[in-house]
Amino acid sequence: MSLSTLPDLPTAEEWLIDGFNVLHVGVLGGEPRAEWWRSAQRERLLERVRCFEPAGARVIVVFDGRHPPAPAEDGTDRVEVVFAPSADEWLVARVRDAQDPAGLAVVTADRRLSSRVERRGARVVAPGTFLAHCGAPPS
């Protein structure tokens, strides 16, 4: 897809990604959930998100659950990864506590979450629209 045919994105200072929702809907295309919790599947999503075109934007991917053991990060990854008991609650709190919720974009296909963050002033972007701006899927 060329840049001229990409779906429009809102301008946002911070992009909040509903990790497992976007992984399931946008990356795995509805494949069975049995394998989605594995680190290899999370990494598939993170590889895509690291290619997000608006380079100056802050990007936070929120996954449900406890942070698994991982090698130490070198600080060069521009994508922040958060693990929370409930990604939805973390995202709603982030929007609620923001000085300017209109500067936030929440990427999710979850209608209930979408409604909650929109009522608080954030913009909602569909996973496919967001991922279209993340380059081609890795082969």
C-alpha positions as CSV (number, residue, x, y, z in Angstrom):
1,M,0.0,0.0,0.0
2,S,1.5,3.4,-1.0
3,L,1.5,6.3,1.4
4,S,-1.1,8.1,-0.7
5,T,-3.6,5.2,-0.2
6,L,-3.1,4.7,3.5
7,P,-6.2,5.3,5.6
8,D,-6.0,8.6,7.5
9,L,-4.8,8.6,11.1
10,P,-5.6,11.3,13.7
11,T,-2.8,13.4,15.0
12,A,-1.8,12.1,18.4
13,E,1.0,12.8,20.8
14,E,0.7,9.3,22.4
15,W,-0.6,6.0,20.9
16,L,-2.0,3.5,23.3
17,I,-2.2,0.0,21.9
18,D,-4.6,-2.6,23.3
19,G,-1.9,-5.3,22.9
20,F,-3.7,-8.7,22.8
21,N,-6.8,-7.1,21.1
22,V,-4.7,-5.7,18.2
23,L,-2.6,-8.9,18.1
24,H,-5.7,-11.1,17.7
25,V,-7.7,-8.8,15.4
26,G,-5.0,-7.2,13.3
27,V,-2.0,-9.6,13.3
28,L,-3.3,-13.1,13.8
29,G,-6.5,-12.4,11.8
30,G,-8.8,-14.2,14.2
31,E,-6.6,-17.3,14.5
32,P,-7.4,-19.5,17.5
33,R,-6.4,-17.9,20.8
34,A,-4.5,-20.9,22.1
35,E,-1.1,-19.6,21.1
36,W,-1.6,-15.9,21.4
37,W,-0.3,-15.5,24.9
38,R,3.2,-16.7,24.0
39,S,6.1,-14.3,23.7
40,A,6.6,-15.1,20.1
41,Q,3.1,-13.9,19.2
42,R,3.6,-10.7,21.3
43,E,6.9,-10.1,19.4
44,R,5.1,-10.4,16.1
45,L,2.9,-7.4,17.1
46,L,5.9,-5.5,18.5
47,E,7.8,-5.9,15.3
48,R,5.0,-4.3,13.4
49,V,4.5,-1.5,15.9
50,R,8.2,-0.6,15.9
51,C,7.7,0.3,12.2
52,F,4.9,2.8,13.0
53,E,5.5,5.7,10.6
54,P,5.0,8.8,12.8
55,A,8.5,8.5,14.2
56,G,8.1,11.2,16.8
57,A,5.0,9.7,18.5
58,R,5.2,8.0,21.8
59,V,3.8,4.4,21.5
60,I,2.8,2.2,24.5
61,V,1.6,-1.3,24.0
62,V,-0.4,-2.7,26.9
63,F,-0.8,-6.4,27.4
64,D,-2.9,-8.2,30.0
65,G,-0.9,-10.2,32.6
66,R,2.3,-10.1,34.5
67,H,5.5,-9.1,32.8
68,P,7.3,-12.3,31.8
69,P,11.0,-12.7,32.5
70,A,12.9,-11.0,29.6
71,P,16.4,-10.0,28.8
72,A,17.5,-6.6,29.9
73,E,16.4,-3.9,27.5
74,D,19.1,-1.6,26.0
75,G,16.9,1.5,26.1
76,T,16.9,2.0,22.3
77,D,13.3,0.7,21.6
78,R,11.0,3.6,21.0
79,V,8.0,1.3,21.8
80,E,7.2,1.0,25.5
81,V,5.6,-2.3,26.7
82,V,3.4,-2.4,29.7
83,F,1.9,-5.5,31.4
84,A,-1.1,-4.8,33.6
85,P,-3.7,-7.0,35.4
86,S,-6.3,-5.5,33.0
87,A,-5.1,-3.7,29.9
88,D,-8.5,-2.1,29.5
89,E,-8.4,-0.6,33.0
90,W,-4.9,0.6,32.5
91,L,-5.8,2.3,29.2
92,V,-9.0,3.9,30.7
93,A,-6.9,5.2,33.6
94,R,-4.3,6.6,31.3
95,V,-6.9,8.5,29.3
96,R,-8.7,9.6,32.5
97,D,-5.5,11.0,34.0
98,A,-4.2,12.7,30.9
99,Q,-4.0,16.5,30.9
100,D,-5.2,16.5,27.2
101,P,-7.1,13.3,26.4
102,A,-7.6,14.6,22.8
103,G,-3.9,14.1,22.3
104,L,-4.2,10.3,22.8
105,A,-5.2,7.7,20.3
106,V,-6.3,4.3,21.6
107,V,-5.9,1.4,19.1
108,T,-8.5,-1.3,19.8
109,A,-11.4,-3.2,18.2
110,D,-13.0,-3.6,21.6
111,R,-16.3,-1.7,21.5
112,R,-16.7,-1.4,25.2
113,L,-13.2,0.0,25.7
114,S,-13.7,2.3,22.7
115,S,-16.8,3.7,24.2
116,R,-15.1,4.3,27.6
117,V,-12.1,6.1,26.2
118,E,-14.0,8.2,23.7
119,R,-16.3,9.4,26.5
120,R,-13.2,10.7,28.2
121,G,-11.9,12.5,25.1
122,A,-9.5,10.1,23.4
123,R,-9.6,9.1,19.8
124,V,-10.1,5.5,18.8
125,V,-8.3,3.9,15.9
126,A,-9.1,0.5,14.4
127,P,-6.3,-2.0,14.5
128,G,-6.2,-2.4,10.7
129,T,-6.0,1.3,10.2
130,F,-3.1,1.6,12.7
131,L,-1.2,-1.4,11.3
132,A,-1.5,-0.1,7.8
133,H,0.9,2.7,9.0
134,C,3.3,0.1,10.5
135,G,4.8,-1.2,7.2
136,A,4.5,-4.6,5.7
137,P,4.2,-7.6,8.0
138,P,7.5,-9.4,8.6
139,S,7.9,-12.5,6.6
